[in-house]
């Protein structure tokens, strides 16, 4: 059984199952969030961004 992953076009933001968007021919990216790690290497910058922009 093949694993199917939903992908999102980086240009037109449409969802697809293909590696390349069928509408605009741009590359598609994974919609999965990054893996959780207790030793978050980017935590310092992420917290600074949240503090500055309130996101």
N, CA, C and O atoms as a DFTB+ gen file, in Angstrom:
220 C
 N C O
     1  1       0.839      -1.180       0.000
     2  2       0.000       0.000       0.000
     3  2       0.887       1.248       0.000
     4  3       1.822       1.351       0.794
     5  1       0.595       2.173      -0.876
     6  2       1.366       3.413      -0.976
     7  2       0.839       4.438       0.007
     8  3      -0.364       4.535       0.248
     9  1       1.747       5.187       0.560
    10  2       1.384       6.259       1.484
    11  2       1.062       7.507       0.664
    12  3       1.860       7.935      -0.171
    13  1      -0.111       8.085       0.910
    14  2      -0.543       9.271       0.181
    15  2      -0.461      10.464       1.123
    16  3      -0.942      10.406       2.255
    17  1       0.140      11.528       0.656
    18  2       0.315      12.731       1.469
    19  2      -0.308      13.916       0.747
    20  3      -0.095      14.104      -0.451
    21  1      -1.079      14.715       1.479
    22  2      -1.675      15.913       0.908
    23  2      -0.600      16.984       0.831
    24  3       0.103      17.240       1.809
    25  1      -0.474      17.608      -0.332
    26  2       0.523      18.644      -0.559
    27  2      -0.176      19.954      -0.908
    28  3      -1.323      19.952      -1.354
    29  1       0.517      21.068      -0.705
    30  2      -0.046      22.387      -0.987
    31  2       0.884      23.118      -1.950
    32  3       2.103      23.112      -1.778
    33  1       0.297      23.741      -2.955
    34  2       1.071      24.478      -3.948
    35  2       1.684      25.711      -3.300
    36  3       1.017      26.417      -2.544
    37  1       2.944      25.967      -3.592
    38  2       3.636      27.111      -2.998
    39  2       3.263      28.423      -3.686
    40  3       3.530      29.498      -3.148
    41  1       2.654      28.351      -4.857
    42  2       2.329      29.558      -5.617
    43  2       0.840      29.916      -5.523
    44  3       0.502      31.025      -5.109
    45  1      -0.048      29.001      -5.899
    46  2      -1.481      29.310      -5.914
    47  2      -2.222      28.810      -4.673
    48  3      -3.424      29.041      -4.539
    49  1      -1.518      28.129      -3.766
    50  2      -2.034      27.663      -2.470
    51  2      -3.172      26.654      -2.575
    52  3      -3.988      26.550      -1.659
    53  1      -3.237      25.917      -3.669
    54  2      -4.234      24.850      -3.830
    55  2      -3.663      23.545      -3.295
    56  3      -2.447      23.358      -3.268
    57  1      -4.537      22.650      -2.872
    58  2      -4.127      21.354      -2.358
    59  2      -4.163      20.309      -3.471
    60  3      -5.027      20.350      -4.347
    61  1      -3.211      19.370      -3.425
    62  2      -3.114      18.331      -4.436
    63  2      -2.387      17.128      -3.847
    64  3      -1.856      17.199      -2.738
    65  1      -2.364      16.034      -4.582
    66  2      -1.625      14.841      -4.178
    67  2      -0.359      14.677      -5.016
    68  3       0.413      13.745      -4.792
    69  1      -0.140      15.571      -5.974
    70  2       0.994      15.473      -6.895
    71  2       2.171      16.322      -6.428
    72  3       1.998      17.255      -5.643
    73  1       3.363      15.998      -6.909
    74  2       4.581      16.733      -6.560
    75  2       4.635      18.104      -7.225
    76  3       5.364      18.991      -6.781
    77  1       3.855      18.269      -8.297
    78  2       3.820      19.528      -9.032
    79  2       2.365      19.931      -9.226
    80  3       1.524      19.096      -9.561
    81  1       2.069      21.200      -9.018
    82  2       0.701      21.705      -9.147
    83  2       0.221      21.545     -10.588
    84  3       0.950      21.867     -11.526
    85  1      -1.009      21.045     -10.762
    86  2      -1.574      20.864     -12.086
    87  2      -2.074      22.160     -12.706
    88  3      -2.276      22.221     -13.919
    89  1      -2.280      23.203     -11.896
    90  2      -2.812      24.463     -12.383
    91  2      -1.696      25.409     -12.818
    92  3      -1.724      25.935     -13.930
    93  1      -0.713      25.625     -11.941
    94  2       0.331      26.614     -12.237
    95  2       1.722      26.002     -12.406
    96  3       2.679      26.738     -12.647
    97  1       1.863      24.699     -12.289
    98  2       3.124      23.958     -12.465
    99  2       4.202      24.320     -11.444
   100  3       5.385      24.097     -11.701
   101  1       3.818      24.875     -10.292
   102  2       4.787      25.195      -9.242
   103  2       5.009      23.968      -8.357
   104  3       4.217      23.025      -8.385
   105  1       6.069      23.984      -7.589
   106  2       6.392      22.895      -6.677
   107  2       5.416      22.885      -5.508
   108  3       5.011      23.944      -5.029
   109  1       5.035      21.694      -5.045
   110  2       4.145      21.576      -3.902
   111  2       4.942      21.238      -2.655
   112  3       6.011      20.634      -2.736
   113  1       4.413      21.633      -1.493
   114  2       5.080      21.433      -0.213
   115  2       4.186      20.626       0.719
   116  3       2.965      20.616       0.563
   117  1       4.792      19.957       1.678
   118  2       4.048      19.181       2.657
   119  2       3.246      20.098       3.576
   120  3       3.682      21.206       3.889
   121  1       2.081      19.637       4.003
   122  2       1.238      20.420       4.908
   123  2       1.437      20.007       6.358
   124  3       0.812      20.575       7.254
   125  1       2.298      19.028       6.600
   126  2       2.531      18.549       7.961
   127  2       3.368      19.559       8.752
   128  3       4.269      20.186       8.195
   129  1       3.075      19.718      10.042
   130  2       3.927      20.585      10.863
   131  2       5.269      19.905      11.138
   132  3       5.413      18.695      10.964
   133  1       6.230      20.692      11.565
   134  2       7.553      20.140      11.888
   135  2       7.446      19.198      13.088
   136  3       6.559      19.359      13.927
   137  1       8.342      18.222      13.170
   138  2       8.353      17.290      14.290
   139  2       8.662      18.022      15.587
   140  3       9.434      18.980      15.600
   141  1       8.054      17.564      16.680
   142  2       8.328      18.141      17.990
   143  2       9.646      17.600      18.516
   144  3       9.946      16.414      18.381
   145  1      10.422      18.481      19.113
   146  2      11.683      18.075      19.727
   147  2      11.831      18.794      21.057
   148  3      11.697      20.017      21.103
   149  1      12.105      18.067      22.154
   150  2      12.312      18.724      23.446
   151  2      13.506      19.685      23.419
   152  3      13.523      20.670      24.158
   153  1      14.501      19.406      22.576
   154  2      15.645      20.294      22.421
   155  2      15.386      21.166      21.199
   156  3      16.085      21.049      20.193
   157  1      14.390      22.036      21.281
   158  2      13.957      22.874      20.173
   159  2      15.090      23.818      19.755
   160  3      15.372      24.787      20.461
   161  1      15.749      23.546      18.609
   162  2      16.887      24.369      18.209
   163  2      16.496      25.793      17.778
   164  3      17.341      26.688      17.783
   165  1      15.245      26.007      17.410
   166  2      14.801      27.322      16.950
   167  2      13.861      27.989      17.941
   168  3      13.257      29.013      17.622
   169  1      13.725      27.429      19.135
   170  2      12.800      27.949      20.138
   171  2      13.066      29.389      20.525
   172  3      12.128      30.163      20.714
   173  1      14.329      29.756      20.645
   174  2      14.693      31.113      21.043
   175  2      14.174      32.133      20.028
   176  3      13.601      33.155      20.403
   177  1      14.378      31.847      18.746
   178  2      13.947      32.777      17.703
   179  2      12.418      32.778      17.554
   180  3      11.813      33.817      17.288
   181  1      11.810      31.613      17.728
   182  2      10.357      31.523      17.629
   183  2       9.697      32.341      18.736
   184  3       8.713      33.037      18.484
   185  1      10.224      32.267      19.954
   186  2       9.678      33.028      21.077
   187  2       9.895      34.530      20.893
   188  3       9.022      35.324      21.242
   189  1      11.057      34.932      20.347
   190  2      11.300      36.347      20.052
   191  2      10.298      36.862      19.018
   192  3       9.777      37.969      19.154
   193  1      10.033      36.071      18.000
   194  2       9.069      36.447      16.957
   195  2       7.674      36.611      17.554
   196  3       6.980      37.583      17.258
   197  1       7.260      35.653      18.400
   198  2       5.951      35.722      19.030
   199  2       5.831      36.965      19.919
   200  3       4.791      37.624      19.933
   201  1       6.888      37.277      20.652
   202  2       6.873      38.449      21.531
   203  2       6.802      39.745      20.729
   204  3       6.114      40.688      21.122
   205  1       7.517      39.790      19.600
   206  2       7.564      41.010      18.802
   207  2       6.273      41.241      18.025
   208  3       5.783      42.369      17.960
   209  1       5.713      40.177      17.430
   210  2       4.561      40.318      16.554
   211  2       3.243      39.854      17.189
   212  3       2.179      40.029      16.594
   213  1       3.301      39.278      18.364
   214  2       2.091      38.855      19.056
   215  2       1.339      37.735      18.356
   216  3       0.112      37.667      18.429
   217  1       2.049      36.879      17.697
   218  2       1.422      35.775      16.956
   219  2       1.288      34.581      17.849
   220  3       0.784      33.543      17.421
